[in-house]
């Protein structure tokens, strides 16, 4: 990290704008300059790559300068008004990080079972970084000793019994103790909990210490027939997130490269046709990751997408340039001349494609969820880089290659396969073009009905995101979480914070009685697995003080008696339930609810109880927790979707209309790109998947990316109209000439996003599959719907125009272009 503090991601978006501007100045306004100084352009590119490598790679010790942030913090809205309440609760009562080890053993209350529990307890307690471990074999209990007529405060297990009668008595005591029930032992006596707390450390230190891995090794060493071990809690989940992010980076980026290389090899049949698009994609990705390192931004669950996304999107930019270069090389065998003509033809569509893709990602910058904002900013930076490279480095490389180097050489089996694929593609494109032009009206009617049907499903869309839901249902993380929730208290804590009268408030019996009433009401709320408050311990202590009279298991009747008992409370436990001056009290609600929809519904049920008049005048209570803040971000997604997608669509429309100098063509360009977005939301409304943080990105991103193909078609259509062709002829020519590159680009996008479906995160799998599906729909709309619109609508609304936009008389069209670019 080169800056003292992390750089605002919006600055990176501004840097991307400058990169696109530089590409415009050099590659668009002076295409001949790029070709004439091709070696200088490549040398400058090489220096840029070396600089990025120097920023990204650390030599001592060897490694990459980018960290990984596995926490939920980047997923929390930065300015959520509920956040100060949560921060105050954490400041007063400690964090709500729960780490539970559950040991299920039919022989738990045998000498062997208790010995195993003690060995695990001691091994965990002595780990560096562990502050304390609470379990049956090391927990304080309160009682009355009749022989001494005194309150007895002692260890629940002082020495491990071996006699069956003593073991049975110990089991009975454990199950009867209200403080232990579902906190340290399950109701059936088969599962024991070890509640682990760690010393104050940040997530990076926790990961570096590999505490989760070392705990797993301790538990593995104690495996035995009939014994099950489950681990749950946010620290455990964060460790799994960290390792899954690393796994995804090491797997998805190489797989994306392989997938893009395979498609490029099949459609180009040449080494240059594979290496050039992949080269600029890899370089742009390297520059983006270097920016992450320079600005001190760690990778999060969402910014992990930067790697595979970059490889896929960047390779597509190169495809359109290569396709046009091959076409121009047919007429101009001289490579520099062909590269210059190619750059003149593609500069506008490539620039507009870059700008619209950047707008799609830039729409994420309105989010106040840090992970979403950062993904948008770094993707905008990436698009700026790859656009600049496509208009400078790629043409410069083409100018130095033999013009025929992109064509399959010889008559090898591979070249014959490539030729066969090209022929099949040409036949497919010809059939699609013919269908679209001849059946334009039925296609437009069918598209309208399908789009309206999808729109009707959108109100049924379900919004749900959760830190745990990033893992698939059958994963070990989810199975362990479910087991802990079923057998013990849930692994998700919420805080109900009470306050009102100032210091000493919760020494008053009336205040504590109000907490007790709320607690009993919450125990009956669906989704609540256990509640804990200072009331629980005070009731047990009061019974002990009153010589173990069961009728006295209640709150003390006076302020003085309450103050005495508070002094007896174990200080380690008291701090989580009462402030030192007893001005505020905390009631911990444990739950196993998963998903923002369920968590927010539980929070609403709790708030209903709190509003039910159970507290005395002057006291009030609020519910908070990390799980609630994360769930609120789901609502934020819903509120921002319409705004971000609408902003992206309006901006893209303006860019396209200005570039094509036609509001009509701008509107036509939006139709085949808006329809897939509506179908995507309709698919979610049909129940295929919920709208989560990752899937919420698809609409804006797809809208920006898919305009790429549309722009190349419309640019060619406009060019053919200027040559004097009527709408139908211009449509056929544009579809035929641009079709192969468009098909290749769409197949690459679909295949590349499908690679993300191999992620270790369930929600990123959904993102990959739904993105791939949306890209396939975009291809269909560009191949079928766009030509139908051009032939059936644009032709009736416009006449051929010259380069300045003036109506021009028809003239004899050029000779019919060959079907093969």
QUIQUIZI-V717672 format. One record per residue. N is the residue number from 1. PSI is psi in whole degrees, 0 to 359 (none if undefined). Layout:
N & PSI
N & PSI
This chain:
1 & 126
2 & 344
3 & 150
4 & 329
5 & 152
6 & 138
7 & 141
8 & 127
9 & 335
10 & 334
11 & 325
12 & 324
13 & 321
14 & 322
15 & 323
16 & 320
17 & 320
18 & 322
19 & 317
20 & 321
21 & 320
22 & 319
23 & 320
24 & 314
25 & 316
26 & 311
27 & 334
28 & 310
29 & 328
30 & 65
31 & 325
32 & 329
33 & 320
34 & 317
35 & 317
36 & 329
37 & 42
38 & 317
39 & 322
40 & 321
41 & 316
42 & 323
43 & 318
44 & 322
45 & 318
46 & 318
47 & 322
48 & 319
49 & 320
50 & 321
51 & 318
52 & 319
53 & 318
54 & 324
55 & 330
56 & 325
57 & 134
58 & 133
59 & 329
60 & 102
61 & 158
62 & 137
63 & 188
64 & 143
65 & 17
66 & 129
67 & 179
68 & 128
69 & 104
70 & 4
71 & 171
72 & 352
73 & 316
74 & 346
75 & 357
76 & 136
77 & 133
78 & 327
79 & 33
80 & 124
81 & 343
82 & 352
83 & 318
84 & 323
85 & 316
86 & 316
87 & 322
88 & 321
89 & 319
90 & 321
91 & 321
92 & 324
93 & 6
94 & 167
95 & 164
96 & 37
97 & 118
98 & 132
99 & 110
100 & 131
101 & 122
102 & 124
103 & 112
104 & 123
105 & 120
106 & 333
107 & 36
108 & 314
109 & 50
110 & 168
111 & 318
112 & 317
113 & 316
114 & 326
115 & 319
116 & 316
117 & 319
118 & 319
119 & 316
120 & 316
121 & 311
122 & 320
123 & 320
124 & 320
125 & 329
126 & 0
127 & 135
128 & 131
129 & 345
130 & 126
131 & 316
132 & 158
133 & 130
134 & 126
135 & 177
136 & 328
137 & 358
138 & 70
139 & 145
140 & 141
141 & 155
142 & 143
143 & 179
144 & 129
145 & 106
146 & 330
147 & 330
148 & 356
149 & 50
150 & 158
151 & 133
152 & 119
153 & 109
154 & 173
155 & 141
156 & 319
157 & 107
158 & 320
159 & 140
160 & 120
161 & 159
162 & 338
163 & 139
164 & 320
165 & 317
166 & 322
167 & 318
168 & 321
169 & 320
170 & 317
171 & 316
172 & 318
173 & 318
174 & 315
175 & 337
176 & 341
177 & 118
178 & 337
179 & 339
180 & 335
181 & 120
182 & 355
183 & 318
184 & 339
185 & 143
186 & 163
187 & 336
188 & 1
189 & 15
190 & 342
191 & 130
192 & 146
193 & 144
194 & 109
195 & 112
196 & 132
197 & 147
198 & 155
199 & 159
200 & 118
201 & 155
202 & 174
203 & 323
204 & 319
205 & 321
206 & 316
207 & 316
208 & 325
209 & 348
210 & 42
211 & 321
212 & 318
213 & 322
214 & 325
215 & 318
216 & 321
217 & 321
218 & 316
219 & 323
220 & 326
221 & 343
222 & 13
223 & 141
224 & 156
225 & 132
226 & 2
227 & 126
228 & 143
229 & 133
230 & 143
231 & 135
232 & 162
233 & 158
234 & 318
235 & 321
236 & 316
237 & 319
238 & 321
239 & 317
240 & 322
241 & 315
242 & 310
243 & 329
244 & 323
245 & 314
246 & 318
247 & 318
248 & 318
249 & 316
250 & 338
251 & 310
252 & 322
253 & 309
254 & 321
255 & 322
256 & 319
257 & 314
258 & 317
259 & 315
260 & 320
261 & 320
262 & 315
263 & 315
264 & 320
265 & 321
266 & 327
267 & 342
268 & 327
269 & 17
270 & 153
271 & 319
272 & 323
273 & 338
274 & 313
275 & 324
276 & 308
277 & 317
278 & 325
279 & 313
280 & 328
281 & 316
282 & 320
283 & 316
284 & 322
285 & 318
286 & 319
287 & 322
288 & 316
289 & 328
290 & 322
291 & 322
292 & 314
293 & 316
294 & 321
295 & 0
296 & 25
297 & 123
298 & 162
299 & 140
300 & 180
301 & 320
302 & 317
303 & 353
304 & 334
305 & 343
306 & 321
307 & 294
308 & 322
309 & 316
310 & 316
311 & 318
312 & 307
313 & 317
314 & 321
315 & 326
316 & 322
317 & 317
318 & 329
319 & 314
320 & 322
321 & 315
322 & 319
323 & 316
324 & 324
325 & 318
326 & 321
327 & 314
328 & 329
329 & 337
330 & 326
331 & 336
332 & 88
333 & 339
334 & 119
335 & 312
336 & 319
337 & 319
338 & 321
339 & 322
340 & 313
341 & 319
342 & 314
343 & 323
344 & 323
345 & 324
346 & 351
347 & 316
348 & 307
349 & 325
350 & 317
351 & 316
352 & 322
353 & 316
354 & 317
355 & 317
356 & 322
357 & 319
358 & 321
359 & 318
360 & 314
361 & 325
362 & 335
363 & 341
364 & 345
365 & 346
366 & 348
367 & 145
368 & 16
369 & 113
370 & 318
371 & 322
372 & 315
373 & 315
374 & 320
375 & 314
376 & 315
377 & 313
378 & 331
379 & 322
380 & 316
381 & 316
382 & 314
383 & 320
384 & 317
385 & 312
386 & 329
387 & 315
388 & 317
389 & 325
390 & 332
391 & 0
392 & 292
393 & 315
394 & 312
395 & 324
396 & 318
397 & 320
398 & 325
399 & 334
400 & 357
401 & 151
402 & 137
403 & 331
404 & 5
405 & 345
406 & 356
407 & 145
408 & 134
409 & 143
410 & 196
411 & 41
412 & 161
413 & 324
414 & 315
415 & 324
416 & 322
417 & 315
418 & 317
419 & 321
420 & 320
421 & 317
422 & 317
423 & 318
424 & 320
425 & 316
426 & 319
427 & 318
428 & 315
429 & 321
430 & 319
431 & 317
432 & 318
433 & 315
434 & 317
435 & 315
436 & 318
437 & 317
438 & 326
439 & 41
440 & 312
441 & 309
442 & 325
443 & 316
444 & 321
445 & 314
446 & 318
447 & 323
448 & 314
449 & 318
450 & 318
451 & 317
452 & 322
453 & 318
454 & 319
455 & 326
456 & 337
457 & 344
458 & 320
459 & 341
460 & 0
461 & 136
462 & 132
463 & 122
464 & 123
465 & 152
466 & 149
467 & 319
468 & 331
469 & 355
470 & 343
471 & 145
472 & 161
473 & 318
474 & 7
475 & 159
476 & 323
477 & 314
478 & 322
479 & 316
480 & 317
481 & 315
482 & 320
483 & 317
484 & 319
485 & 324
486 & 320
487 & 332
488 & 197
489 & 148
490 & 155
491 & 5
492 & 114
493 & 142
494 & 151
495 & 131
496 & 110
497 & 127
498 & 139
499 & 166
500 & 288
501 & 6
502 & 190
503 & 138
504 & 0
505 & 318
506 & 25
507 & 351
508 & 129
509 & 324
510 & 322
511 & 315
512 & 327
513 & 324
514 & 317
515 & 318
516 & 317
517 & 318
518 & 317
519 & 315
520 & 323
521 & 321
522 & 330
523 & 334
524 & 359
525 & 129
526 & 135
527 & 343
528 & 120
529 & 335
530 & 149
531 & 149
532 & 132
533 & 173
534 & 336
535 & 321
536 & 311
537 & 323
538 & 323
539 & 315
540 & 317
541 & 320
542 & 323
543 & 318
544 & 319
545 & 325
546 & 37
547 & 42
548 & 34
549 & 117
550 & 328
551 & 341
552 & 10
553 & 76
554 & 175
555 & 143
556 & 147
557 & 344
558 & 160
559 & 320
560 & 316
561 & 322
562 & 316
563 & 321
564 & 315
565 & 323
566 & 325
567 & 335
568 & 346
569 & 140
570 & 126
571 & 327
572 & 326
573 & 326
574 & 321
575 & 335
576 & 350
577 & 335
578 & 142
579 & 163
580 & 323
581 & 10
582 & 31
583 & 333
584 & 148
585 & 155
586 & 134
587 & 117
588 & 123
589 & 122
590 & 138
591 & 163
592 & 17
593 & 138
594 & 138
595 & 140
596 & 325
597 & 313
598 & 319
599 & 316
600 & 326
601 & 319
602 & 316
603 & 321
604 & 321
605 & 321
606 & 317
607 & 327
608 & 318
609 & 316
610 & 333
611 & 7
612 & 12
613 & 25
614 & 344
615 & 148
616 & 162
617 & 140
618 & 345
619 & 145
620 & 162
621 & 150
622 & 147
623 & 138
624 & 176
625 & 155
626 & 321
627 & 324
628 & 317
629 & 317
630 & 321
631 & 326
632 & 333
633 & 335
634 & 318
635 & 323
636 & 320
637 & 313
638 & 317
639 & 329
640 & 344
641 & 306
642 & 318
643 & 314
644 & 317
645 & 318
646 & 318
647 & 316
648 & 315
649 & 316
650 & 318
651 & 317
652 & 318
653 & 314
654 & 316
655 & 314
656 & 317
657 & 319
658 & 316
659 & 321
660 & 356
661 & 40
662 & 119
663 & 326
664 & 313
665 & 326
666 & 317
667 & 319
668 & 323
669 & 328
670 & 329
671 & 306
672 & 354
673 & 334
674 & 324
675 & 312
676 & 327
677 & 317
678 & 318
679 & 324
680 & 311
681 & 325
682 & 322
683 & 319
684 & 320
685 & 332
686 & 355
687 & 12
688 & 322
689 & 156
690 & 162
691 & 111
692 & 181
693 & 309
694 & 314
695 & 340
696 & 343
697 & 340
698 & 316
699 & 308
700 & 319
701 & 313
702 & 321
703 & 318
704 & 318
705 & 317
706 & 338
707 & 340
708 & 302
709 & 318
710 & 319
711 & 318
712 & 322
713 & 313
714 & 325
715 & 318
716 & 321
717 & 314
718 & 321
719 & 316
720 & 327
721 & 323
722 & 331
723 & 352
724 & 4
725 & 150
726 & 176
727 & 317
728 & 315
729 & 317
730 & 322
731 & 313
732 & 316
733 & 316
734 & 315
735 & 322
736 & 315
737 & 323
738 & 343
739 & 317
740 & 316
741 & 321
742 & 317
743 & 316
744 & 314
745 & 317
746 & 320
747 & 320
748 & 316
749 & 316
750 & 314
751 & 320
752 & 316
753 & 329
754 & 330
755 & 323
756 & 338
757 & 351
758 & 6
759 & 156
760 & 352
761 & 131
762 & 318
763 & 329
764 & 330
765 & 315
766 & 318
767 & 313
768 & 312
769 & 315
770 & 326
771 & 317
772 & 316
773 & 318
774 & 322
775 & 323
776 & 320
777 & 321
778 & 320
779 & 315
780 & 318
781 & 326
782 & 325
783 & 326
784 & 307
785 & 317
786 & 311
787 & 324
788 & 320
789 & 317
790 & 317
791 & 324
792 & 337
793 & 305
794 & 324
795 & 327
796 & 342
797 & 348
798 & 157
799 & 162
800 & 139
801 & 157
802 & 185
803 & 337
804 & 0
805 & 4
806 & 147
807 & 135
808 & 151
809 & 150
810 & 148
811 & 164
812 & 127
813 & 160
814 & 169
815 & 147
816 & 124
817 & 152
818 & 154
819 & 338
820 & 117
821 & none
